[in-house]
């Protein structure tokens, strides 16, 4: 397990008794999150964000860490430029030292994900040296466990990628003084990503026909995602909404029928309707008809009739086909064509609470 290739997880090679600094050309890399930022399923609890493998050479006085993908494959240095990959968490070693049998390194966590990571821990899974144990973190005294706890780590700004002002200590106790290898991972709760499309409908044309299409093409909806569609008038008296599971199905149907149009019945997954200021009705798994491009390319009615005949119609680029020219939203439950100032929102996210608010 003594890998000569100088790949690194921000930790790189650190000589005992010296300070380690990083540069864009250093052998330090960005470790991709196990759940890439391009997807947006965020768990309720911690999950592995980074996998690493490393070695401590007690003769040379160096520590080296290399990154692994979630499949266990090594990442090459050329694909891991230092500090410029979003959607990732990685580590940067700031210093290292040897005191007696304790080998330590000061390590900063760098968060390039879309938001705050919580409950971030560096975890050692196994050590090759039979007498080597952790000397820091809640796993101290054991051959595996948490070597460092970072807690809540805010998104790191571009000017802070080499920030070593508050590193956290990683320590190993090596009473035998022999070189050893280790494998581990960092786990934490990644930020929840909710994708939102929103506009205020005025008397002028506010949307291009392809606006919603472009939005749907900008990310990948999954089968566990939820979708919220809400239409609220300027005064707040009307607030109609639907919340549905299987966001991926609605996105796929919309994109496949964008120009040609058509109707499709939704499946037997959970759906919720609201026709009165956000009061959600009981869940239903009934099937409802979805109308695509009936009012021209890009127009849509999702789950017509859900929640006491909720009918939210989006009419991008409308020039007078169903409502007055420029009015691009329609509320079939609350009076039909909306007045200027109505706000249309469509959100897709990993769970009902973060997406629909309940």
One Martini backbone bead per residue (centre of mass of N, CA, C, O) as a GRO file, in nm:
protein
  358
    1UNK     BB    1   0.050   0.067   0.005
    2UNK     BB    2   0.306   0.212  -0.116
    3UNK     BB    3   0.259   0.496  -0.284
    4UNK     BB    4   0.443   0.684  -0.517
    5UNK     BB    5   0.227   0.842  -0.611
    6UNK     BB    6   0.156   1.199  -0.621
    7UNK     BB    7  -0.115   1.195  -0.464
    8UNK     BB    8  -0.377   1.415  -0.322
    9UNK     BB    9  -0.565   1.541  -0.022
   10UNK     BB   10  -0.431   1.826   0.055
   11UNK     BB   11  -0.198   1.684   0.220
   12UNK     BB   12   0.021   1.535   0.106
   13UNK     BB   13   0.358   1.610   0.162
   14UNK     BB   14   0.497   1.603   0.499
   15UNK     BB   15   0.747   1.732   0.684
   16UNK     BB   16   0.890   1.711   0.964
   17UNK     BB   17   0.882   2.035   1.109
   18UNK     BB   18   0.700   2.159   0.886
   19UNK     BB   19   0.553   2.370   0.664
   20UNK     BB   20   0.256   2.361   0.465
   21UNK     BB   21   0.201   2.453   0.130
   22UNK     BB   22  -0.006   2.572  -0.130
   23UNK     BB   23  -0.046   2.523  -0.483
   24UNK     BB   24  -0.156   2.494  -0.808
   25UNK     BB   25   0.113   2.283  -0.848
   26UNK     BB   26   0.054   2.096  -0.643
   27UNK     BB   27   0.002   1.757  -0.513
   28UNK     BB   28  -0.300   1.866  -0.493
   29UNK     BB   29  -0.645   1.775  -0.442
   30UNK     BB   30  -0.973   1.716  -0.543
   31UNK     BB   31  -1.239   1.563  -0.387
   32UNK     BB   32  -1.499   1.394  -0.475
   33UNK     BB   33  -1.804   1.351  -0.420
   34UNK     BB   34  -2.007   1.085  -0.385
   35UNK     BB   35  -2.231   1.315  -0.417
   36UNK     BB   36  -2.271   1.500  -0.654
   37UNK     BB   37  -2.373   1.820  -0.727
   38UNK     BB   38  -2.546   1.748  -0.980
   39UNK     BB   39  -2.679   1.620  -0.768
   40UNK     BB   40  -2.971   1.640  -0.506
   41UNK     BB   41  -2.942   1.413  -0.290
   42UNK     BB   42  -3.015   1.464   0.051
   43UNK     BB   43  -2.948   1.357   0.344
   44UNK     BB   44  -3.029   1.327   0.690
   45UNK     BB   45  -2.742   1.208   0.701
   46UNK     BB   46  -2.449   1.100   0.698
   47UNK     BB   47  -2.193   1.082   0.439
   48UNK     BB   48  -1.975   1.007   0.216
   49UNK     BB   49  -1.738   1.245   0.058
   50UNK     BB   50  -1.448   1.110   0.118
   51UNK     BB   51  -1.167   0.926  -0.009
   52UNK     BB   52  -0.875   0.769   0.150
   53UNK     BB   53  -0.510   0.722   0.123
   54UNK     BB   54  -0.217   0.638   0.329
   55UNK     BB   55   0.116   0.745   0.459
   56UNK     BB   56   0.385   0.675   0.698
   57UNK     BB   57   0.723   0.796   0.713
   58UNK     BB   58   0.950   0.776   0.971
   59UNK     BB   59   1.220   0.823   0.825
   60UNK     BB   60   1.133   1.076   0.637
   61UNK     BB   61   0.888   1.237   0.763
   62UNK     BB   62   0.608   1.145   0.614
   63UNK     BB   63   0.294   1.232   0.459
   64UNK     BB   64   0.044   1.049   0.264
   65UNK     BB   65  -0.237   1.131   0.041
   66UNK     BB   66  -0.495   0.964  -0.137
   67UNK     BB   67  -0.745   0.945  -0.360
   68UNK     BB   68  -1.082   0.820  -0.387
   69UNK     BB   69  -1.332   0.680  -0.512
   70UNK     BB   70  -1.627   0.518  -0.450
   71UNK     BB   71  -1.492   0.256  -0.605
   72UNK     BB   72  -1.160   0.284  -0.530
   73UNK     BB   73  -1.044   0.463  -0.728
   74UNK     BB   74  -0.806   0.652  -0.852
   75UNK     BB   75  -0.709   0.982  -0.871
   76UNK     BB   76  -0.585   1.195  -1.083
   77UNK     BB   77  -0.413   1.482  -1.080
   78UNK     BB   78  -0.530   1.605  -1.352
   79UNK     BB   79  -0.841   1.591  -1.222
   80UNK     BB   80  -0.718   1.763  -0.946
   81UNK     BB   81  -0.729   2.063  -0.912
   82UNK     BB   82  -0.646   2.308  -0.704
   83UNK     BB   83  -0.933   2.469  -0.576
   84UNK     BB   84  -1.152   2.443  -0.862
   85UNK     BB   85  -1.382   2.246  -0.742
   86UNK     BB   86  -1.696   2.193  -0.735
   87UNK     BB   87  -1.865   1.976  -0.521
   88UNK     BB   88  -1.641   1.969  -0.282
   89UNK     BB   89  -1.432   1.792  -0.048
   90UNK     BB   90  -1.129   1.890   0.124
   91UNK     BB   91  -0.780   1.876   0.215
   92UNK     BB   92  -0.533   2.078   0.410
   93UNK     BB   93  -0.209   2.080   0.488
   94UNK     BB   94  -0.014   2.288   0.718
   95UNK     BB   95   0.123   2.070   0.920
   96UNK     BB   96   0.397   1.891   1.092
   97UNK     BB   97   0.474   1.643   1.364
   98UNK     BB   98   0.715   1.506   1.617
   99UNK     BB   99   0.622   1.356   1.942
  100UNK     BB  100   0.768   1.103   1.996
  101UNK     BB  101   0.501   0.885   1.897
  102UNK     BB  102   0.363   1.147   1.775
  103UNK     BB  103   0.184   1.198   1.476
  104UNK     BB  104   0.120   1.522   1.322
  105UNK     BB  105  -0.154   1.722   1.166
  106UNK     BB  106  -0.262   2.014   1.014
  107UNK     BB  107  -0.614   2.030   0.909
  108UNK     BB  108  -0.805   2.159   0.649
  109UNK     BB  109  -1.131   2.226   0.553
  110UNK     BB  110  -1.272   2.217   0.222
  111UNK     BB  111  -1.570   2.386   0.090
  112UNK     BB  112  -1.719   2.331  -0.252
  113UNK     BB  113  -1.998   2.333  -0.211
  114UNK     BB  114  -2.324   2.481  -0.218
  115UNK     BB  115  -2.285   2.459   0.103
  116UNK     BB  116  -2.327   2.360   0.407
  117UNK     BB  117  -2.146   2.144   0.616
  118UNK     BB  118  -2.229   1.885   0.839
  119UNK     BB  119  -2.080   1.670   1.043
  120UNK     BB  120  -1.765   1.672   0.999
  121UNK     BB  121  -1.550   1.384   0.942
  122UNK     BB  122  -1.252   1.213   1.012
  123UNK     BB  123  -1.195   0.870   0.901
  124UNK     BB  124  -1.049   0.579   1.020
  125UNK     BB  125  -1.060   0.242   0.905
  126UNK     BB  126  -0.740   0.164   0.865
  127UNK     BB  127  -0.432   0.004   0.988
  128UNK     BB  128  -0.132  -0.163   0.936
  129UNK     BB  129  -0.028  -0.109   1.207
  130UNK     BB  130  -0.052  -0.295   1.500
  131UNK     BB  131   0.037  -0.037   1.708
  132UNK     BB  132  -0.143   0.168   1.576
  133UNK     BB  133  -0.305   0.472   1.678
  134UNK     BB  134  -0.511   0.699   1.771
  135UNK     BB  135  -0.452   1.060   1.901
  136UNK     BB  136  -0.735   1.165   1.795
  137UNK     BB  137  -1.028   1.212   1.872
  138UNK     BB  138  -1.284   0.979   1.944
  139UNK     BB  139  -1.068   0.738   1.845
  140UNK     BB  140  -0.877   0.737   2.058
  141UNK     BB  141  -0.691   0.424   2.096
  142UNK     BB  142  -0.762   0.332   1.812
  143UNK     BB  143  -0.752   0.182   1.478
  144UNK     BB  144  -1.034   0.333   1.460
  145UNK     BB  145  -1.196   0.633   1.352
  146UNK     BB  146  -1.213   0.943   1.475
  147UNK     BB  147  -0.960   1.200   1.419
  148UNK     BB  148  -1.168   1.437   1.323
  149UNK     BB  149  -1.368   1.731   1.404
  150UNK     BB  150  -1.557   1.996   1.223
  151UNK     BB  151  -1.850   2.010   1.178
  152UNK     BB  152  -1.923   2.313   1.068
  153UNK     BB  153  -1.885   2.394   0.709
  154UNK     BB  154  -1.844   2.640   0.524
  155UNK     BB  155  -1.827   2.788   0.247
  156UNK     BB  156  -1.554   2.829   0.043
  157UNK     BB  157  -1.379   3.070  -0.067
  158UNK     BB  158  -1.157   3.155  -0.320
  159UNK     BB  159  -0.960   3.306  -0.094
  160UNK     BB  160  -0.960   3.022   0.113
  161UNK     BB  161  -0.806   2.759   0.000
  162UNK     BB  162  -0.529   2.828   0.196
  163UNK     BB  163  -0.645   2.808   0.482
  164UNK     BB  164  -0.443   2.810   0.811
  165UNK     BB  165  -0.575   2.932   1.080
  166UNK     BB  166  -0.777   2.653   1.160
  167UNK     BB  167  -0.661   2.380   1.219
  168UNK     BB  168  -0.685   2.027   1.248
  169UNK     BB  169  -0.591   1.754   1.432
  170UNK     BB  170  -0.384   1.482   1.331
  171UNK     BB  171  -0.323   1.167   1.514
  172UNK     BB  172  -0.056   0.934   1.578
  173UNK     BB  173   0.035   0.629   1.745
  174UNK     BB  174   0.395   0.512   1.720
  175UNK     BB  175   0.576   0.313   1.921
  176UNK     BB  176   0.755   0.151   1.697
  177UNK     BB  177   0.848   0.342   1.446
  178UNK     BB  178   0.676   0.251   1.202
  179UNK     BB  179   0.565   0.227   0.911
  180UNK     BB  180   0.242   0.327   0.758
  181UNK     BB  181  -0.096   0.260   0.673
  182UNK     BB  182  -0.410   0.416   0.544
  183UNK     BB  183  -0.771   0.430   0.565
  184UNK     BB  184  -1.049   0.654   0.454
  185UNK     BB  185  -1.294   0.907   0.556
  186UNK     BB  186  -1.538   1.159   0.491
  187UNK     BB  187  -1.809   1.278   0.681
  188UNK     BB  188  -2.141   1.417   0.601
  189UNK     BB  189  -2.376   1.681   0.553
  190UNK     BB  190  -2.497   1.790   0.285
  191UNK     BB  191  -2.636   2.008   0.099
  192UNK     BB  192  -2.932   2.123   0.005
  193UNK     BB  193  -3.080   2.095  -0.325
  194UNK     BB  194  -3.283   2.349  -0.474
  195UNK     BB  195  -3.454   2.391  -0.766
  196UNK     BB  196  -3.546   2.719  -0.910
  197UNK     BB  197  -3.837   2.851  -1.078
  198UNK     BB  198  -3.891   3.212  -1.125
  199UNK     BB  199  -4.167   3.452  -1.176
  200UNK     BB  200  -4.306   3.764  -1.278
  201UNK     BB  201  -4.613   3.851  -1.398
  202UNK     BB  202  -4.670   4.052  -1.664
  203UNK     BB  203  -4.786   4.239  -1.943
  204UNK     BB  204  -4.538   4.121  -2.046
  205UNK     BB  205  -4.295   3.942  -2.183
  206UNK     BB  206  -4.105   3.712  -1.968
  207UNK     BB  207  -4.086   3.453  -2.157
  208UNK     BB  208  -3.945   3.210  -2.306
  209UNK     BB  209  -4.033   2.919  -2.440
  210UNK     BB  210  -3.748   2.778  -2.317
  211UNK     BB  211  -3.719   2.826  -2.008
  212UNK     BB  212  -3.804   2.552  -1.875
  213UNK     BB  213  -3.628   2.373  -2.046
  214UNK     BB  214  -3.358   2.489  -1.951
  215UNK     BB  215  -3.396   2.424  -1.655
  216UNK     BB  216  -3.427   2.108  -1.683
  217UNK     BB  217  -3.133   2.085  -1.832
  218UNK     BB  218  -2.946   2.185  -1.569
  219UNK     BB  219  -3.036   1.901  -1.448
  220UNK     BB  220  -3.095   1.602  -1.239
  221UNK     BB  221  -3.362   1.420  -1.197
  222UNK     BB  222  -3.507   1.205  -0.960
  223UNK     BB  223  -3.710   0.951  -0.822
  224UNK     BB  224  -3.688   1.108  -0.522
  225UNK     BB  225  -3.804   1.362  -0.614
  226UNK     BB  226  -3.956   1.676  -0.582
  227UNK     BB  227  -4.249   1.884  -0.682
  228UNK     BB  228  -4.315   2.234  -0.714
  229UNK     BB  229  -4.624   2.424  -0.774
  230UNK     BB  230  -4.676   2.785  -0.785
  231UNK     BB  231  -4.957   3.033  -0.752
  232UNK     BB  232  -4.936   3.388  -0.688
  233UNK     BB  233  -5.064   3.671  -0.617
  234UNK     BB  234  -4.985   3.992  -0.538
  235UNK     BB  235  -5.188   3.996  -0.270
  236UNK     BB  236  -5.233   3.678  -0.159
  237UNK     BB  237  -5.530   3.554  -0.211
  238UNK     BB  238  -5.378   3.362  -0.409
  239UNK     BB  239  -5.277   3.000  -0.357
  240UNK     BB  240  -5.155   2.769  -0.575
  241UNK     BB  241  -5.078   2.406  -0.540
  242UNK     BB  242  -4.825   2.150  -0.602
  243UNK     BB  243  -4.717   1.818  -0.475
  244UNK     BB  244  -4.466   1.584  -0.598
  245UNK     BB  245  -4.354   1.307  -0.685
  246UNK     BB  246  -4.155   1.220  -0.938
  247UNK     BB  247  -3.997   1.452  -1.097
  248UNK     BB  248  -3.868   1.299  -1.337
  249UNK     BB  249  -4.127   1.249  -1.499
  250UNK     BB  250  -4.207   1.544  -1.563
  251UNK     BB  251  -3.948   1.623  -1.703
  252UNK     BB  252  -3.946   1.409  -1.925
  253UNK     BB  253  -4.223   1.476  -2.052
  254UNK     BB  254  -4.167   1.768  -2.120
  255UNK     BB  255  -3.916   1.730  -2.304
  256UNK     BB  256  -4.052   1.518  -2.509
  257UNK     BB  257  -4.313   1.746  -2.562
  258UNK     BB  258  -4.235   2.043  -2.624
  259UNK     BB  259  -4.335   2.053  -2.937
  260UNK     BB  260  -4.554   1.819  -3.000
  261UNK     BB  261  -4.701   1.722  -2.768
  262UNK     BB  262  -4.940   1.614  -2.512
  263UNK     BB  263  -5.056   1.340  -2.310
  264UNK     BB  264  -5.027   1.242  -1.950
  265UNK     BB  265  -5.031   1.002  -1.698
  266UNK     BB  266  -4.989   0.973  -1.385
  267UNK     BB  267  -4.889   0.800  -1.126
  268UNK     BB  268  -4.884   0.610  -0.805
  269UNK     BB  269  -4.806   0.872  -0.638
  270UNK     BB  270  -4.747   1.124  -0.442
  271UNK     BB  271  -5.001   1.385  -0.379
  272UNK     BB  272  -5.056   1.748  -0.359
  273UNK     BB  273  -5.302   1.998  -0.274
  274UNK     BB  274  -5.357   2.368  -0.319
  275UNK     BB  275  -5.635   2.630  -0.296
  276UNK     BB  276  -5.563   2.784   0.007
  277UNK     BB  277  -5.306   2.932   0.124
  278UNK     BB  278  -5.132   2.648   0.174
  279UNK     BB  279  -5.347   2.425   0.218
  280UNK     BB  280  -5.307   2.096   0.257
  281UNK     BB  281  -5.406   1.814   0.132
  282UNK     BB  282  -5.453   1.508   0.106
  283UNK     BB  283  -5.320   1.242   0.005
  284UNK     BB  284  -5.253   1.111  -0.331
  285UNK     BB  285  -5.247   0.836  -0.598
  286UNK     BB  286  -5.374   0.948  -0.824
  287UNK     BB  287  -5.451   1.006  -1.154
  288UNK     BB  288  -5.329   1.259  -1.388
  289UNK     BB  289  -5.344   1.498  -1.627
  290UNK     BB  290  -5.102   1.599  -1.873
  291UNK     BB  291  -5.024   1.907  -2.046
  292UNK     BB  292  -4.848   1.947  -2.361
  293UNK     BB  293  -4.835   2.215  -2.578
  294UNK     BB  294  -5.137   2.332  -2.615
  295UNK     BB  295  -5.009   2.653  -2.603
  296UNK     BB  296  -4.749   2.571  -2.702
  297UNK     BB  297  -4.436   2.578  -2.668
  298UNK     BB  298  -4.383   2.507  -2.313
  299UNK     BB  299  -4.648   2.439  -2.225
  300UNK     BB  300  -4.838   2.366  -1.905
  301UNK     BB  301  -5.012   2.095  -1.721
  302UNK     BB  302  -5.003   1.976  -1.400
  303UNK     BB  303  -5.217   1.778  -1.271
  304UNK     BB  304  -5.513   1.789  -1.346
  305UNK     BB  305  -5.726   1.825  -1.052
  306UNK     BB  306  -5.552   1.861  -0.819
  307UNK     BB  307  -5.692   1.972  -0.554
  308UNK     BB  308  -5.971   2.088  -0.636
  309UNK     BB  309  -5.903   2.163  -0.941
  310UNK     BB  310  -5.623   2.217  -1.003
  311UNK     BB  311  -5.495   2.483  -1.241
  312UNK     BB  312  -5.177   2.519  -1.367
  313UNK     BB  313  -5.074   2.750  -1.615
  314UNK     BB  314  -4.814   2.761  -1.857
  315UNK     BB  315  -4.740   3.058  -2.091
  316UNK     BB  316  -4.491   3.094  -2.271
  317UNK     BB  317  -4.504   3.361  -2.483
  318UNK     BB  318  -4.776   3.492  -2.475
  319UNK     BB  319  -5.007   3.638  -2.746
  320UNK     BB  320  -5.335   3.532  -2.696
  321UNK     BB  321  -5.452   3.234  -2.674
  322UNK     BB  322  -5.573   3.238  -2.350
  323UNK     BB  323  -5.455   3.516  -2.288
  324UNK     BB  324  -5.341   3.794  -2.261
  325UNK     BB  325  -5.094   3.948  -2.372
  326UNK     BB  326  -4.830   3.845  -2.138
  327UNK     BB  327  -4.995   3.628  -2.003
  328UNK     BB  328  -4.833   3.326  -1.838
  329UNK     BB  329  -5.078   3.268  -1.635
  330UNK     BB  330  -5.303   3.009  -1.485
  331UNK     BB  331  -5.603   2.985  -1.266
  332UNK     BB  332  -5.857   2.755  -1.258
  333UNK     BB  333  -5.961   2.803  -0.953
  334UNK     BB  334  -5.890   3.143  -0.947
  335UNK     BB  335  -6.018   3.283  -1.240
  336UNK     BB  336  -5.769   3.226  -1.423
  337UNK     BB  337  -5.639   3.474  -1.544
  338UNK     BB  338  -5.394   3.661  -1.444
  339UNK     BB  339  -5.258   3.920  -1.293
  340UNK     BB  340  -5.039   4.136  -1.264
  341UNK     BB  341  -4.791   3.991  -1.026
  342UNK     BB  342  -4.769   3.710  -1.048
  343UNK     BB  343  -4.625   3.411  -0.893
  344UNK     BB  344  -4.402   3.172  -1.025
  345UNK     BB  345  -4.328   2.832  -0.901
  346UNK     BB  346  -4.051   2.593  -0.949
  347UNK     BB  347  -3.954   2.298  -0.765
  348UNK     BB  348  -3.657   2.085  -0.705
  349UNK     BB  349  -3.608   1.811  -0.468
  350UNK     BB  350  -3.519   1.555  -0.227
  351UNK     BB  351  -3.774   1.660  -0.058
  352UNK     BB  352  -4.063   1.774   0.075
  353UNK     BB  353  -3.968   1.987   0.276
  354UNK     BB  354  -3.754   2.146   0.096
  355UNK     BB  355  -3.965   2.191  -0.142
  356UNK     BB  356  -4.276   2.236  -0.001
  357UNK     BB  357  -4.274   2.290   0.336
  358UNK     BB  358  -4.398   1.982   0.479
   0.00000   0.00000   0.00000
